[in-house]
């Protein structure tokens, strides 16, 4: 995803009135970003490079959105990566495991979204769906 695509999608996501809807929309933008990374030919050989590239894109976009008045935590990409990605090896290599996840309304809502997703997955697994 390009920086402009990320910015436009995040701007729409962050415009949601309800904080849970906002968190779901931010997760969808992250998911879209992550899927585009996985499709990249370099993902298998250089995942750290792609993570770093997306981190810089998201950081620049978030800085711009904060200047535009959006209330979002710094390092949003790292926060979402740590909450939703299973790439723990890459997260540790990047040093992102050492970055403190802030207490912020959007972060709390993202945690609720994660819990709901885990619950749905568990129910699906328990019922063979």
C-alpha positions, -999 to 999 in steps of 0.1 A, spaced: 0 0 0 12 35 -7 13 62 19 -16 80 3 -37 49 4 -29 43 40 -36 79 48 -70 79 31 -81 46 46 -69 57 81 -86 91 78 -119 73 70 -113 48 98 -106 74 123 -137 94 113 -159 67 128 -179 82 157 -180 51 179 -145 41 193 -151 4 187 -161 10 151 -130 32 148 -108 3 162 -124 -22 138 -118 1 109 -82 7 119 -77 -31 122 -91 -34 86 -66 -9 74 -38 -28 91 -51 -61 77 -51 -46 42 -16 -34 47 -5 -68 61 -21 -87 32 -3 -64 7 30 -72 25 25 -109 23 17 -107 -14 51 -89 -20 77 -112 -36 102 -101 -10 82 -111 21 97 -146 24 133 -134 20 131 -100 38 100 -96 60 119 -71 83 125 -48 54 88 -48 45 78 -43 81 102 -14 84 89 2 51 53 0 63 63 13 97 78 44 82 47 49 59 23 45 88 44 68 111 45 96 85 8 92 79 0 92 116 21 123 122 1 141 95 -32 129 109 -22 140 144 -14 174 130 -48 174 114 -64 169 148 -70 131 150 -65 116 184 -43 86 178 -13 72 197 22 75 184 36 42 168 1 30 159 16 5 134 37 -11 161 8 -12 185 -14 -29 160 14 -53 148 21 -63 184 -16 -69 192 -26 -87 160 4 -102 143 19 -136 149 53 -124 136 69 -124 170 103 -132 157 102 -102 134 88 -80 161 117 -89 184 143 -84 156 129 -50 150 130 -41 187 93 -33 187 87 -56 217 104 -30 238 81 -2 228 55 5 255 19 2 244 2 34 257 -30 37 276 -52 53 250 -89 50 241 -82 36 207 -57 10 221 -83 -1 247 -109 -5 218 -83 -24 197 -79 -48 227 -117 -53 228 -117 -60 190 -89 -86 195 -108 -103 223 -139 -105 201 -120 -119 172 -104 -145 195 -137 -154 210 -153 -158 175 -123 -180 164 -126 -201 195 -164 -206 190 -157 -215 153 -131 -241 164 -153 -255 191 -183 -259 167 -163 -272 137 -174 -243 115 
